[in-house]
Amino acid sequence: MNVSSKALHHLIFVCLLSVCPLAAQAPDEKTETVAPPQTTSLRTLPHDVIDDFKHLPSRESLWILGVGGALALSVHPADKDVNGRLSDDHGTFKAGKVIGNTGTLVGASLLTLGIGKMTGSNATSHVALDALRAIGESEAMLQTLKYTVRRERPDHSSGYAFPSGHSADTFAVAAVIGRHLSLKWSILAYSVSGYVAMSRLHDNVHYLSDVVFGAALGTAAGRNITRHGSSNFSLVPVVVPRGGGLTVQMRIGHGHS
């Protein structure tokens, strides 16, 4: 990998992380908190999903989607050039297609739910159920956009490129993990999500703007359905003249860090 390719990969990851901070609240907004569900049964899933959509129009959701939309628009001129540069990865990103598949994510969530039930861990079952809800909300929004926008894929295989479903669903699950579990698990989840998003560019089935907005959409879905499970940790991207990175913030008290 040459220097320019490394710089390009760095830019892409900064863009992806910019739309998925674990505590990307609108300025001065207090996060709404509702009681966690008393049951972790799949029977409550339809009711929970309907309730989730009622809470979706919020300042936080609009903030995340607005930032994601602005970033997607800003990288749009480089879409074709980025895909051209990422045509050969020697199979490094091949697994992303499978990891980010909706069936894979749903199956993993159901397996986790089953493990939680068998071990009597309500917390494990709770995370799994929230992941299923996040995937459902993500899919509903992204499929609506796909069939409305009908953007042609870079490989001309279909007209449903925008936004990226793999990116949206994996970032939705990552947001759930980030709200429920530790900083270590949050970093791992978002790293896997970034890998999946990158794989869609290497596979030439999505443009950079597709995966950037997909990441934002999934993050909004994941954070919306975990209103009851805020994490004490936040990952906030920082961009500097010669690169970028992440800062870690810890929430103390009522949302202050």
C-alpha positions in Angstrom: 0.0 0.0 0.0 1.6 3.3 -1.0 1.5 6.6 0.9 -1.4 8.1 -1.0 -3.5 4.9 -0.4 -2.7 5.1 3.3 -3.8 8.7 3.4 -7.0 7.9 1.5 -7.8 5.1 4.0 -7.2 7.5 6.9 -9.5 10.0 5.4 -12.3 7.5 4.9 -12.1 6.3 8.5 -12.2 9.8 9.7 -15.3 10.4 7.7 -16.9 7.3 9.0 -16.0 8.0 12.6 -17.3 11.5 12.2 -20.8 10.4 11.7 -20.8 7.8 14.5 -19.7 9.4 17.7 -21.1 7.4 20.6 -22.5 10.6 22.2 -23.3 12.8 19.2 -26.0 14.9 20.9 -27.1 18.1 19.5 -25.6 21.0 21.4 -27.3 21.7 24.8 -29.7 18.8 24.4 -30.5 16.6 27.3 -30.7 12.9 26.4 -34.2 11.6 26.9 -34.3 8.7 29.3 -37.0 6.0 29.5 -37.2 3.0 31.6 -35.6 -0.2 30.2 -38.1 -2.9 29.2 -39.2 -5.2 31.9 -39.1 -8.2 29.6 -36.6 -9.3 26.9 -39.1 -11.5 25.0 -39.3 -11.4 21.2 -43.1 -11.1 21.7 -42.6 -7.4 22.6 -40.5 -6.7 19.5 -43.3 -5.4 17.2 -44.7 -3.1 19.9 -41.1 -1.9 20.8 -40.3 -1.1 17.2 -43.5 1.0 16.7 -42.6 2.8 19.9 -39.1 3.4 18.7 -40.3 5.1 15.5 -42.4 7.5 17.6 -39.2 8.7 19.3 -37.2 8.9 16.1 -38.0 12.6 15.3 -35.7 14.1 17.9 -33.0 16.7 18.0 -30.3 14.1 18.4 -31.5 12.0 15.4 -31.7 15.1 13.3 -28.2 16.2 14.4 -26.6 12.8 13.5 -28.4 12.6 10.2 -27.7 16.2 9.4 -23.9 15.8 10.1 -24.0 12.5 8.1 -25.8 14.1 5.2 -23.3 17.1 5.1 -20.3 14.7 5.2 -21.8 12.5 2.5 -22.4 15.6 0.3 -18.9 16.8 0.9 -17.2 13.5 -0.1 -19.6 13.0 -3.1 -17.3 14.6 -5.7 -14.6 12.1 -4.8 -16.9 9.0 -5.0 -15.6 7.6 -8.3 -12.0 8.4 -7.7 -12.1 6.7 -4.3 -13.5 3.4 -5.7 -10.9 3.5 -8.5 -8.1 3.6 -5.9 -9.5 0.8 -3.8 -9.9 -1.8 -6.6 -7.3 -4.2 -5.3 -7.2 -5.2 -1.7 -5.8 -8.7 -2.1 -8.8 -10.1 -0.3 -8.3 -8.2 2.9 -11.9 -6.9 2.9 -13.6 -10.0 1.6 -15.2 -10.9 4.9 -17.0 -7.5 5.2 -19.7 -8.7 2.8 -20.6 -11.5 5.2 -20.1 -9.8 8.5 -22.3 -6.8 7.5 -25.1 -8.9 5.9 -28.4 -8.3 7.6 -28.9 -12.1 8.0 -25.6 -12.4 9.8 -26.3 -9.6 12.2 -29.9 -10.8 12.9 -28.6 -14.4 13.4 -25.8 -13.2 15.8 -28.3 -11.1 17.7 -30.8 -14.1 18.0 -27.9 -16.3 19.2 -26.9 -13.8 21.8 -30.5 -13.5 22.9 -30.6 -17.3 23.3 -27.4 -17.3 25.3 -28.8 -14.7 27.6 -32.0 -16.7 28.1 -30.1 -19.9 28.8 -27.6 -18.3 31.2 -30.3 -16.2 32.9 -28.5 -12.9 32.0 -31.1 -10.3 31.4 -28.4 -7.8 30.5 -27.2 -10.0 27.6 -30.7 -10.6 26.4 -31.4 -6.8 26.6 -28.4 -6.0 24.4 -29.5 -8.6 21.8 -33.1 -7.4 21.7 -31.9 -3.8 21.3 -29.7 -4.9 18.5 -32.6 -6.5 16.7 -34.7 -3.4 17.2 -31.9 -1.2 15.9 -31.5 -3.4 12.8 -35.2 -3.3 12.2 -35.4 0.5 12.4 -32.2 0.9 10.3 -33.6 -1.4 7.6 -37.0 0.4 7.5 -35.3 3.8 6.9 -32.6 2.7 4.5 -34.9 0.6 2.3 -37.3 3.5 2.0 -34.3 5.7 0.9 -33.0 3.0 -1.5 -36.3 2.7 -3.4 -36.8 6.5 -3.3 -33.3 7.6 -4.4 -32.5 4.6 -6.7 -28.9 5.5 -7.1 -27.0 3.1 -9.4 -24.2 1.1 -7.9 -20.7 1.7 -9.1 -20.5 -1.8 -10.6 -23.9 -1.2 -12.3 -25.4 -4.3 -10.7 -28.5 -2.5 -9.4 -30.1 0.9 -8.8 -30.1 0.7 -5.0 -26.8 2.0 -3.8 -27.8 4.8 -1.5 -27.4 4.4 1.4 -25.3 1.4 2.2 -27.3 -1.3 4.1 -24.2 -3.1 5.4 -22.9 0.2 6.8 -26.2 1.2 8.3 -26.9 -2.1 10.0 -23.4 -2.6 11.4 -23.2 0.9 12.8 -26.7 0.4 14.3 -25.5 -2.6 16.2 -22.3 -0.8 17.1 -24.3 2.1 18.6 -26.3 -0.4 20.7 -23.0 -2.0 22.0 -21.6 1.4 22.6 -24.6 2.4 24.8 -24.7 -0.8 26.8 -21.1 -2.0 27.2 -17.7 -0.8 28.0 -15.4 1.5 26.0 -13.3 -1.5 24.9 -16.3 -3.2 23.3 -17.4 0.1 21.8 -14.0 0.6 20.1 -14.1 -3.0 18.8 -17.7 -2.6 17.5 -17.0 0.6 15.6 -13.7 -0.8 14.2 -15.6 -3.7 12.8 -18.3 -1.4 11.4 -15.6 0.7 9.7 -14.1 -2.4 8.2 -17.4 -3.5 6.8 -18.0 0.0 5.4 -14.6 0.0 3.7 -15.3 -3.5 2.3 -18.3 -2.1 0.3 -15.9 0.4 -1.4 -13.4 -2.4 -2.2 -16.2 -4.5 -3.6 -17.2 -1.6 -5.8 -20.9 -1.9 -4.8 -21.1 1.4 -3.0 -19.6 4.9 -3.2 -18.0 6.7 -0.2 -21.0 8.9 0.2 -23.3 5.8 0.4 -21.4 4.3 3.3 -20.9 7.6 5.1 -24.6 8.3 5.2 -25.3 4.7 5.9 -23.1 4.9 9.0 -25.0 8.0 10.1 -28.4 6.4 9.5 -27.5 3.3 11.5 -26.0 5.3 14.3 -29.2 7.4 14.6 -31.3 4.1 14.7 -29.0 2.5 17.3 -29.0 5.5 19.6 -32.7 6.1 19.3 -33.7 2.7 20.5 -31.2 2.8 23.4 -32.6 5.9 25.0 -32.8 4.0 28.2 -29.1 2.8 28.1 -26.7 5.7 27.7 -23.1 4.9 28.0 -20.8 6.8 30.3 -18.2 6.9 27.5 -18.1 8.9 24.3 -15.9 8.7 21.3 -15.5 12.1 19.6 -13.6 12.5 16.4 -11.0 15.2 16.1 -9.6 16.4 12.8 -6.3 18.3 12.7 -4.4 19.8 9.7 -2.2 16.7 9.2 -4.6 13.9 10.2 -7.2 13.1 12.9 -8.1 10.9 15.7 -10.5 10.2 18.6 -10.9 11.7 22.0 -12.5 9.8 24.9 -15.0 11.7 27.0 -16.7 10.3 30.2 -20.1 11.5 31.1 -20.5 12.5 34.8 -23.8 13.3 36.4 -26.5 14.6 34.1 -24.8 14.4 30.7 -21.8 16.6 31.5 -18.3 15.6 30.6 
